[in-house]
């Protein structure tokens, strides 16, 4: 698609709006079906979102791309709502922050490695003469769908400790807004992720622009791995 920056950033808007819209219903769902089934459900919905990219790519309609991305992000939201509390509940509460940090580090590891695969899949050596269309995303998303399906099946049959809501609930009086560290933590995450994603989303465009290095997009895509890797280390 020939998009301006506003239209292109709708990709991030649709993806992260799923966190805002789906997280509360996801919490209620996980409360009913449990953490393990919640993880399986999240992986399955994310798999469906990836599979939607195949017919959507043929349609050539940008709005349908955004819809498929929202479905994918909804699955990831359910996955995070399920997995993060489960990781916290497994083991000593004192080491829960360390376990959560390690878990989230794998998100950054994925964003560090993915640009290298993306550059290989989307850009060939003669990419300057290559006509790009929506079908270029079909193979990568089929690979992602297969990976998510395998993960869902693994978590479906895996014998994990069963933890109920009663075991994870701690007595806390009053509103969550009264806990200053929680509110400041939420603001910190919002500001940090907003900056991190905004930079990462436009970095290839900047590096390959005439005002910067004039690299090809294929080369710039490899350099973005250093950005996400640096963010992971940070």
C-alpha angles and dihedrals in degrees: 000000000000100000136170118225093265092055092044092052089056083081090068092038093056093043098051095036085068088064089054097044103034103037098082095046087045090055091053091047093051089047089060103039101029135240100288095049088044090056091049091048092050093049091047094051091047088051090053090050090054092048090052089065091070098064092031091057089056092050093057092212114139094204090059090052089056091048092052090048091052091053090049092049091048089058091049090049092054089046092054094044088053102039102042098057089040092054089048092051095049109089135345113356089220091065095042093102090055091051092048092049091051091048093051091046088070089063089058091043088056093050089049095052099034098070090058091054091041092054090051094047100040103033127051127190089266093045091134088068096035119106109224121210137160094276089073089080096052099086096044092050092047087054090049091047091052091049093050092047091052090049091049091052091048092052090045093060098030116112102230127170111269112234120184127207089250091060094051099041117100123196108258124167124213132004126332087235089069091068104088096194091053094050093046090046091054091049090047092052092046094052096041097046091044091056095040095051095041091054094044092048096056101030096094090050091050097045093048095044123111090244093058130034099322089223119162116261089247091059094041090052090060092051092055087068087069090055094052091041090053090049090052092051090046 
